[in-house]
């Protein structure tokens, strides 16, 4: 799961660097990271509850 998070982060950074302004890219990247962290926490909770 950690590898997927790192890979997603790298892909998002590459895509965002090629588009738009730095501040907009940072905002989008931050939103993506927050969503991935939330999904990771939900998955961990579901596994613990299972």
RODO-2510 file (C-alpha; in nm, 4 decimals, decimal comma):
residues 50
     n   res          X          Y          Z
     1     x     0,0000     0,0000     0,0000
     2     x     0,2868     0,2353     0,0784
     3     x     0,4392     0,1679    -0,2633
     4     x     0,1109     0,2563    -0,4303
     5     x     0,0974     0,5819    -0,2332
     6     x     0,4521     0,6737    -0,3368
     7     x     0,3865     0,5825    -0,6987
     8     x     0,0647     0,7836    -0,7047
     9     x     0,2429     1,0795    -0,5490
    10     x     0,5200     1,0703    -0,8085
    11     x     0,2730     1,0415    -1,0956
    12     x     0,0653     1,3298    -0,9634
    13     x     0,3715     1,5486    -0,9204
    14     x     0,4840     1,4754    -1,2760
    15     x     0,1418     1,5569    -1,4157
    16     x     0,0985     1,8712    -1,2100
    17     x     0,4438     2,0087    -1,2901
    18     x     0,3563     1,9984    -1,6588
    19     x     0,0302     2,1937    -1,6144
    20     x    -0,0865     2,5201    -1,4615
    21     x     0,0725     2,7401    -1,1987
    22     x     0,2747     2,6185    -0,9033
    23     x     0,0176     2,7254    -0,6441
    24     x    -0,2669     2,5513    -0,8271
    25     x    -0,0523     2,2407    -0,8669
    26     x     0,0311     2,2426    -0,4976
    27     x    -0,3361     2,2738    -0,4047
    28     x    -0,4338     1,9842    -0,6288
    29     x    -0,1471     1,7715    -0,5028
    30     x    -0,2380     1,8440    -0,1406
    31     x    -0,5999     1,7445    -0,2083
    32     x    -0,4867     1,4209    -0,3726
    33     x    -0,2564     1,3361    -0,0819
    34     x    -0,5319     1,4038     0,1718
    35     x    -0,7725     1,1791    -0,0188
    36     x    -0,5184     0,8982    -0,0493
    37     x    -0,4367     0,9210     0,3213
    38     x    -0,8076     0,9064     0,4043
    39     x    -0,8577     0,6008     0,1833
    40     x    -0,5542     0,4366     0,3418
    41     x    -0,6979     0,4976     0,6899
    42     x    -1,0362     0,3579     0,5850
    43     x    -0,8729     0,0476     0,4391
    44     x    -0,6689    -0,0062     0,7562
    45     x    -0,9820     0,0313     0,9706
    46     x    -1,1751    -0,2126     0,7523
    47     x    -0,8952    -0,4696     0,7791
    48     x    -0,8833    -0,4299     1,1575
    49     x    -1,2619    -0,4670     1,1820
    50     x    -1,2591    -0,7721     0,9572
***
